């Protein structure tokens, strides 16, 4: 029915002499290979004039994390994607890995950032489609640079700079359609997107992502906003009608394309090959657990698995204390453990960073974590090792620590912590161990379960 309506709209437009472009966008696929294979036939059926992925392509699923996202890039190429705008999680394995993926991708990799590790990155793309000049601007998350271990080689334009420069370039090109692919949602930590767009008029269509909240389409002032849901649940489709004489937009219709009942054969083959490689890496060795590994329940910080993870980081980094950013949920693993099963408890893993922190800095990091922790819903929850504290209703009522100490942190916490903003500018007070959190946890579990 959905395809019939789309075809009817296209037929009606051509019967009236109008021009139309069909743009399809995916976002936050996070390596959901099976779901993406089912979504692919529906994408093909739309016969898009422009096919775009708005980022967070592979990280989060064992198979696609193992191959660094190579199979997902191969899938984009199989479907003939035109544009990929990397999201924050596409950098989880390093900027160098993004560079490899961008080099392998047949389309254009766009972003408002620059680093020698990703040569050839472009801020925008200009293309003529069906006699219309289409201009695509790519922007990652507003604070991508802050999410990475400090590196002077990585620079990022703000959204204000990216929009100002991009819109000016689109005007020079006399673009008929200006599309912004934004790895962010309508509401973000940098404010309401509507307000930002109103200050930089000239964007016709925004394809959003990052927030995992699908949007069938709405007007943000003079700009039309559209966003697919996460994990290949659907794809966003915009059908844009132009006056054939003036080439001005007369109408934008949109919908969220639902997956097919069958899987795409070409993508199924690509992902099957990736799974073979992941099987060799992730299903062996097997170890027998002495006790189940359990994620803590919401509100129950510093227990079960997250406490073990903090101790693993502390031992691997050989320092005095550790803080682990974990997750509260009902998941547990009992009996036999493999690297793949461990991944289900630790889907996102950064490197361990060792910092020389004062007592006040440790308190500041802890308070940040506790303030964002939900007491009732699944979500972020910390684990600690080597830190003596008492917590009451998310408030620290006792903290006994030396004046200074070496503390192991995950790179994500290290990069995003406001309490450590000044410390990040002083490389004498921190070092990257190069040890992945997940690897340290695996080694700690092996040590504890040796027979």
VEXDREN-2710 file (C-alpha; in Angstrom, 1 decimal):
% VEXDREN-2710
k/r/px/py/pz
1/UNK/0.0/0.0/0.0
2/UNK/2.8/2.4/0.9
3/UNK/4.6/1.7/-2.4
4/UNK/1.4/2.2/-4.3
5/UNK/0.8/5.6/-2.7
6/UNK/4.4/6.7/-3.5
7/UNK/4.1/5.6/-7.1
8/UNK/0.7/7.3/-7.4
9/UNK/2.1/10.6/-6.1
10/UNK/5.0/10.4/-8.5
11/UNK/2.7/9.6/-11.4
12/UNK/0.3/12.4/-10.5
13/UNK/3.1/14.9/-10.3
14/UNK/4.5/14.0/-13.7
15/UNK/1.0/14.1/-15.2
16/UNK/0.9/17.7/-14.1
17/UNK/4.3/18.4/-15.5
18/UNK/6.0/18.7/-12.1
19/UNK/9.5/17.5/-11.3
20/UNK/10.2/15.3/-8.3
21/UNK/13.1/14.0/-6.3
22/UNK/12.9/11.0/-4.0
23/UNK/15.4/11.1/-1.1
24/UNK/15.8/8.2/1.4
25/UNK/17.8/8.3/4.6
26/UNK/18.8/5.8/7.3
27/UNK/20.2/6.7/10.6
28/UNK/21.6/5.0/13.7
29/UNK/21.7/1.5/12.1
30/UNK/24.3/0.4/14.8
31/UNK/25.2/-2.8/12.9
32/UNK/21.7/-4.3/13.0
33/UNK/22.5/-6.5/10.0
34/UNK/19.3/-8.7/10.0
35/UNK/17.0/-5.7/10.3
36/UNK/19.0/-3.8/7.6
37/UNK/18.7/-6.7/5.2
38/UNK/14.9/-6.6/5.6
39/UNK/14.8/-2.9/5.2
40/UNK/16.9/-3.0/2.0
41/UNK/14.2/-4.3/-0.4
42/UNK/11.9/-1.5/0.8
43/UNK/14.7/1.1/0.1
44/UNK/15.3/-0.4/-3.3
45/UNK/11.6/-0.2/-4.1
46/UNK/11.5/3.6/-3.6
47/UNK/14.2/4.0/-6.3
48/UNK/15.7/7.0/-4.5
49/UNK/17.4/9.7/-6.5
50/UNK/19.6/10.4/-3.4
51/UNK/20.3/7.8/-0.7
52/UNK/21.9/8.9/2.5
53/UNK/23.1/7.4/5.8
54/UNK/23.2/9.9/8.7
55/UNK/25.7/8.1/11.0
56/UNK/26.3/5.6/13.8
57/UNK/26.6/2.9/11.2
58/UNK/28.2/-0.1/12.8
59/UNK/29.0/0.2/16.5
60/UNK/26.9/-1.8/19.0
61/UNK/26.7/-5.2/17.4
62/UNK/29.4/-7.8/17.7
63/UNK/29.7/-8.9/14.1
64/UNK/30.0/-5.4/12.7
65/UNK/32.2/-4.1/15.5
66/UNK/34.6/-7.0/14.8
67/UNK/35.1/-6.0/11.2
68/UNK/35.3/-2.3/12.1
69/UNK/32.2/-1.6/10.1
70/UNK/33.5/-2.9/6.8
71/UNK/30.5/-5.1/6.1
72/UNK/28.1/-2.2/6.7
73/UNK/30.0/0.0/4.2
74/UNK/29.9/-2.9/1.7
75/UNK/26.1/-3.0/2.3
76/UNK/25.8/0.8/1.7
77/UNK/27.7/0.3/-1.6
78/UNK/25.5/-2.6/-2.6
79/UNK/22.5/-0.3/-2.2
80/UNK/24.4/2.5/-4.0
81/UNK/24.3/5.0/-1.1
82/UNK/25.4/8.5/-2.2
83/UNK/26.4/10.0/1.1
84/UNK/27.5/8.8/4.6
85/UNK/27.9/11.3/7.5
86/UNK/29.7/9.5/10.3
87/UNK/28.1/9.8/13.8
88/UNK/29.8/9.9/17.2
89/UNK/29.8/6.1/17.6
90/UNK/31.5/5.7/14.2
91/UNK/34.6/7.0/15.9
92/UNK/34.5/4.4/18.7
93/UNK/37.3/2.4/17.1
94/UNK/39.4/5.5/16.2
95/UNK/39.4/8.2/13.6
96/UNK/41.8/6.0/11.6
97/UNK/39.1/3.4/11.3
98/UNK/36.7/6.0/10.0
99/UNK/39.4/6.9/7.4
100/UNK/39.5/3.3/6.2
101/UNK/35.7/3.1/5.9
102/UNK/35.6/6.4/4.1
103/UNK/38.3/5.2/1.6
104/UNK/36.3/2.0/1.0
105/UNK/33.0/3.8/0.6
106/UNK/32.1/4.5/-3.1
107/UNK/29.9/7.5/-2.1
108/UNK/30.9/10.8/-0.5
109/UNK/31.8/11.0/3.2
110/UNK/30.7/14.3/4.6
111/UNK/31.3/16.1/7.9
112/UNK/32.0/19.4/9.6
113/UNK/35.3/18.1/11.0
114/UNK/38.8/17.6/9.7
115/UNK/41.7/15.3/10.6
116/UNK/44.7/13.8/8.7
117/UNK/43.4/10.4/9.8
118/UNK/40.4/10.8/7.5
119/UNK/41.8/12.3/4.2
120/UNK/39.3/13.4/1.7
121/UNK/36.5/14.3/4.1
122/UNK/34.2/17.0/2.5
123/UNK/31.9/19.5/4.2
124/UNK/29.3/19.3/1.4
125/UNK/28.4/17.7/-1.9
126/UNK/27.0/19.4/-5.0
127/UNK/25.3/17.2/-7.6
128/UNK/22.9/17.6/-10.6
129/UNK/20.0/15.2/-10.4
130/UNK/17.2/15.2/-13.0
131/UNK/18.2/18.7/-14.1
132/UNK/18.1/20.0/-10.6
133/UNK/21.1/21.3/-8.6
134/UNK/21.1/19.5/-5.2
135/UNK/23.5/20.6/-2.5
136/UNK/24.1/18.3/0.6
137/UNK/25.8/19.6/3.8
138/UNK/27.1/17.1/6.3
139/UNK/27.4/17.7/10.1
140/UNK/28.3/15.4/12.9
141/UNK/27.3/15.8/16.5
142/UNK/28.0/19.4/17.8
143/UNK/30.6/18.2/20.3
144/UNK/32.3/15.4/18.4
145/UNK/35.8/16.8/19.2
146/UNK/35.0/16.7/22.9
147/UNK/34.1/13.1/22.6
148/UNK/37.6/12.1/21.5
149/UNK/40.8/11.7/23.4
150/UNK/42.4/15.1/23.0
151/UNK/44.1/15.4/19.6
152/UNK/45.2/18.7/18.2
153/UNK/45.0/17.2/14.7
154/UNK/41.2/16.9/15.0
155/UNK/39.3/20.1/14.3
156/UNK/35.6/20.8/14.1
157/UNK/33.5/23.6/12.8
158/UNK/30.5/24.6/14.9
159/UNK/27.1/24.2/13.4
160/UNK/27.0/27.9/13.0
161/UNK/30.2/27.9/11.0
162/UNK/29.1/24.8/8.9
163/UNK/25.7/26.3/8.1
164/UNK/27.0/29.8/7.3
165/UNK/29.7/28.4/5.0
166/UNK/27.6/25.7/3.5
167/UNK/24.6/27.9/2.7
168/UNK/26.9/30.5/1.1
169/UNK/28.4/27.8/-1.1
170/UNK/25.0/26.5/-2.0
171/UNK/24.0/30.0/-3.1
172/UNK/27.1/30.3/-5.2
173/UNK/26.1/27.1/-6.9
174/UNK/22.6/28.4/-7.4
175/UNK/21.3/25.2/-5.8
176/UNK/17.6/24.3/-6.3
177/UNK/17.6/22.1/-3.1
178/UNK/19.7/22.4/0.0
179/UNK/19.8/19.3/2.3
180/UNK/21.4/19.2/5.7
181/UNK/22.3/15.7/7.0
182/UNK/22.7/16.3/10.7
183/UNK/23.9/13.8/13.3
184/UNK/21.7/15.4/15.9
185/UNK/18.0/15.8/16.7
186/UNK/15.5/18.6/17.0
187/UNK/16.6/19.1/20.6
188/UNK/20.2/18.9/21.7
189/UNK/22.6/20.0/24.4
190/UNK/23.4/23.0/22.2
191/UNK/19.7/24.1/22.2
192/UNK/16.7/23.9/20.0
193/UNK/17.5/23.2/16.3
194/UNK/14.6/25.4/15.2
195/UNK/16.3/28.5/16.7
196/UNK/19.6/27.7/15.0
197/UNK/18.0/27.1/11.6
198/UNK/16.1/30.4/11.9
199/UNK/19.4/32.2/12.2
200/UNK/20.8/30.6/9.1
201/UNK/17.9/30.5/6.5
202/UNK/18.5/28.6/3.3
203/UNK/18.2/24.9/4.4
204/UNK/15.2/23.2/2.7
205/UNK/15.4/19.8/4.2
206/UNK/17.1/18.4/7.3
207/UNK/17.7/14.6/7.7
208/UNK/18.3/14.1/11.4
209/UNK/19.6/11.2/13.6
210/UNK/21.5/10.5/16.9
211/UNK/18.5/10.7/19.2
212/UNK/16.9/7.4/18.0
213/UNK/13.5/9.2/17.8
214/UNK/11.8/8.8/14.5
215/UNK/10.0/11.8/13.0
216/UNK/7.6/11.4/10.0
217/UNK/8.2/15.0/9.1
218/UNK/7.5/18.5/10.4
219/UNK/8.2/22.1/9.6
220/UNK/10.9/23.8/11.7
221/UNK/10.2/27.3/10.5
222/UNK/11.0/27.4/6.8
223/UNK/12.9/24.1/7.0
224/UNK/11.4/20.6/6.7
225/UNK/12.7/18.1/9.2
226/UNK/12.7/14.3/8.8
227/UNK/14.3/11.4/10.8
228/UNK/14.2/7.6/10.7
229/UNK/14.1/5.5/13.9
230/UNK/17.2/3.6/15.0
231/UNK/18.3/0.0/14.4
232/UNK/16.9/-0.2/10.9
233/UNK/13.4/-0.1/12.2
234/UNK/12.5/2.1/9.2
235/UNK/14.0/4.6/6.7
236/UNK/12.9/8.2/6.1
237/UNK/11.6/9.1/2.7
238/UNK/11.0/12.6/1.3
239/UNK/9.3/13.2/-2.0
240/UNK/10.1/16.8/-3.1
241/UNK/8.1/18.4/-5.9
242/UNK/9.4/21.3/-7.9
243/UNK/7.8/23.7/-10.4
244/UNK/9.4/22.7/-13.7
245/UNK/9.8/26.3/-14.9
246/UNK/11.1/28.1/-11.8
247/UNK/12.6/25.0/-10.2
248/UNK/11.2/26.2/-6.8
249/UNK/9.9/23.6/-4.3
250/UNK/6.2/23.4/-4.3
251/UNK/5.7/20.5/-1.9
252/UNK/7.5/18.1/0.4
253/UNK/5.7/14.8/1.3
254/UNK/7.4/12.3/3.7
255/UNK/6.9/9.0/5.3
256/UNK/8.9/6.3/7.3
257/UNK/9.4/3.3/5.1
258/UNK/8.7/0.0/6.8
259/UNK/10.9/-3.1/6.4
260/UNK/10.0/-5.8/3.9
261/UNK/8.9/-9.3/4.9
262/UNK/11.9/-10.8/3.1
263/UNK/15.6/-10.1/3.3
264/UNK/17.8/-8.7/0.5
265/UNK/19.9/-11.5/-0.9
266/UNK/23.0/-9.4/-1.6
267/UNK/23.1/-7.9/1.9
268/UNK/22.4/-11.3/3.5
269/UNK/25.4/-12.7/1.7
270/UNK/27.6/-9.8/2.8
271/UNK/26.6/-10.2/6.5
272/UNK/26.9/-14.0/6.4
273/UNK/30.6/-13.6/5.4
274/UNK/31.1/-11.1/8.2
275/UNK/29.5/-13.4/10.7
276/UNK/31.9/-16.2/9.7
277/UNK/34.8/-14.0/10.7
278/UNK/33.1/-12.9/13.9
279/UNK/32.4/-16.5/14.8
280/UNK/36.1/-17.3/14.8
281/UNK/36.9/-14.3/17.0
282/UNK/34.0/-14.3/19.3
283/UNK/32.7/-17.7/20.1
284/UNK/36.0/-19.1/21.4
285/UNK/37.5/-19.5/23.9
286/UNK/34.7/-20.7/26.2
287/UNK/35.1/-20.4/29.9
288/UNK/32.9/-21.8/32.7
289/UNK/31.7/-19.1/35.1
290/UNK/31.9/-19.8/38.8
291/UNK/29.0/-17.3/39.3
292/UNK/26.6/-15.5/36.9
293/UNK/27.6/-12.1/35.6
294/UNK/24.8/-9.7/36.3
295/UNK/24.2/-6.1/35.3
296/UNK/22.9/-4.1/38.3
297/UNK/19.3/-3.2/38.6
298/UNK/18.4/0.5/38.1
299/UNK/19.5/2.6/41.0
300/UNK/21.9/-0.1/42.3
301/UNK/25.2/1.4/41.4
302/UNK/28.6/-0.2/42.2
303/UNK/27.3/-3.7/42.3
304/UNK/27.6/-7.0/40.4
305/UNK/29.2/-6.6/36.9
306/UNK/30.0/-2.9/37.1
307/UNK/32.1/-3.3/40.2
308/UNK/34.0/-6.2/38.6
309/UNK/34.6/-4.0/35.5
310/UNK/36.0/-1.2/37.7
311/UNK/38.4/-3.6/39.4
312/UNK/39.4/-5.0/36.0
313/UNK/40.3/-1.5/34.8
314/UNK/42.2/-0.8/38.0
315/UNK/44.2/-4.0/37.7
316/UNK/44.9/-3.6/34.0
317/UNK/46.1/0.0/34.4
318/UNK/47.9/-0.8/37.6
319/UNK/46.7/2.3/39.4
320/UNK/45.1/3.2/42.8
321/UNK/41.4/3.5/41.8
322/UNK/39.0/3.1/38.9
323/UNK/35.6/4.4/37.8
324/UNK/33.6/2.4/35.3
325/UNK/30.6/3.7/33.3
326/UNK/28.2/0.8/33.1
327/UNK/24.6/0.1/32.4
328/UNK/21.7/-1.0/34.6
329/UNK/19.5/-3.7/33.2
330/UNK/18.1/-7.2/33.8
331/UNK/20.7/-8.9/31.6
332/UNK/22.9/-11.7/33.0
333/UNK/25.2/-14.4/31.8
334/UNK/25.5/-17.8/33.5
335/UNK/27.3/-21.0/32.7
336/UNK/29.6/-20.6/29.6
337/UNK/31.1/-17.2/28.7
338/UNK/32.6/-16.2/25.4
339/UNK/33.9/-12.9/24.1
340/UNK/30.7/-12.5/22.1
341/UNK/28.5/-13.1/25.2
342/UNK/30.6/-10.5/27.1
343/UNK/30.0/-8.0/24.3
344/UNK/26.3/-8.2/25.2
345/UNK/27.1/-6.7/28.5
346/UNK/29.7/-4.2/27.2
347/UNK/28.6/-3.3/23.7
348/UNK/30.5/0.0/23.7
349/UNK/34.1/0.1/24.9
350/UNK/36.7/2.8/24.9
351/UNK/40.3/2.8/26.0
352/UNK/41.4/3.1/29.6
353/UNK/42.8/6.5/30.5
354/UNK/44.8/7.0/33.7
355/UNK/44.5/10.4/35.3
356/UNK/46.2/12.0/38.3
357/UNK/43.2/13.4/40.1
358/UNK/42.7/15.5/43.2
359/UNK/40.1/14.5/45.8
360/UNK/37.8/17.3/44.5
361/UNK/38.1/16.1/40.9
362/UNK/37.2/12.6/41.9
363/UNK/34.2/13.9/43.7
364/UNK/33.2/16.0/40.7
365/UNK/33.3/13.0/38.3
366/UNK/31.3/10.9/40.8
367/UNK/28.7/13.6/41.2
368/UNK/28.3/14.0/37.5
369/UNK/27.6/10.3/37.2
370/UNK/25.2/10.1/40.1
371/UNK/23.2/13.1/39.0
372/UNK/22.4/11.5/35.6
373/UNK/21.7/8.0/37.0
374/UNK/18.1/6.9/37.1
375/UNK/16.8/5.2/40.2
376/UNK/14.0/3.4/38.4
377/UNK/14.7/3.0/34.6
378/UNK/17.5/1.1/32.9
379/UNK/20.4/3.4/32.0
380/UNK/23.8/4.5/33.0
381/UNK/25.2/3.3/36.3
382/UNK/28.8/3.4/37.7
383/UNK/31.2/0.9/39.3
384/UNK/34.1/1.9/41.5
385/UNK/37.3/0.3/42.8
386/UNK/39.6/1.8/45.4
387/UNK/37.2/4.5/46.3
388/UNK/35.6/4.6/49.8
389/UNK/32.3/6.5/49.8
390/UNK/28.8/6.4/51.1
391/UNK/25.9/7.4/48.9
392/UNK/22.4/8.5/50.0
393/UNK/19.7/9.4/47.4
394/UNK/22.3/10.0/44.7
395/UNK/24.2/12.3/47.1
396/UNK/27.8/11.6/48.4
397/UNK/27.7/11.8/52.2
398/UNK/31.1/10.4/52.8
399/UNK/34.2/10.3/50.6
400/UNK/37.6/9.1/52.1
401/UNK/40.4/9.6/49.6
402/UNK/44.0/10.8/49.6
403/UNK/44.6/14.4/48.4
404/UNK/45.7/13.0/45.0
405/UNK/45.6/9.6/43.3
406/UNK/45.9/7.8/40.0
407/UNK/42.4/6.9/38.7
408/UNK/41.5/4.7/35.7
409/UNK/38.6/6.0/33.6
410/UNK/37.0/4.9/30.3
411/UNK/37.8/7.3/27.5
412/UNK/34.2/8.2/27.0
413/UNK/33.9/9.5/30.6
414/UNK/37.3/11.1/30.4
415/UNK/36.4/13.0/27.2
416/UNK/32.9/14.1/28.2
417/UNK/33.4/15.0/31.9
418/UNK/33.0/18.7/32.7
419/UNK/34.8/18.1/36.0
420/UNK/37.9/17.1/34.0
421/UNK/37.7/19.9/31.3
422/UNK/40.9/21.6/32.6
423/UNK/42.8/18.4/33.1
424/UNK/42.3/17.3/29.5
425/UNK/44.4/20.4/28.4
426/UNK/47.3/19.2/30.5
427/UNK/48.8/16.0/29.0
428/UNK/51.2/15.7/31.9
429/UNK/48.3/14.6/34.1
430/UNK/46.8/11.8/32.0
431/UNK/47.8/9.0/29.7
432/UNK/46.1/6.7/27.3
433/UNK/47.0/3.1/28.3
434/UNK/45.9/1.7/24.9
435/UNK/44.0/-1.0/26.8
436/UNK/40.4/-1.4/25.8
437/UNK/37.9/-1.6/28.7
438/UNK/36.3/-4.8/27.3
439/UNK/39.7/-6.5/27.0
440/UNK/40.5/-5.7/30.6
441/UNK/37.2/-7.0/31.8
442/UNK/37.7/-10.3/29.8
443/UNK/41.2/-10.8/31.4
444/UNK/39.8/-10.1/34.9
445/UNK/37.0/-12.7/34.3
446/UNK/39.6/-15.2/33.1
447/UNK/41.7/-14.6/36.2
448/UNK/38.8/-15.1/38.6
449/UNK/37.5/-18.2/36.9
450/UNK/40.7/-20.1/36.5
451/UNK/40.3/-23.7/37.6
END
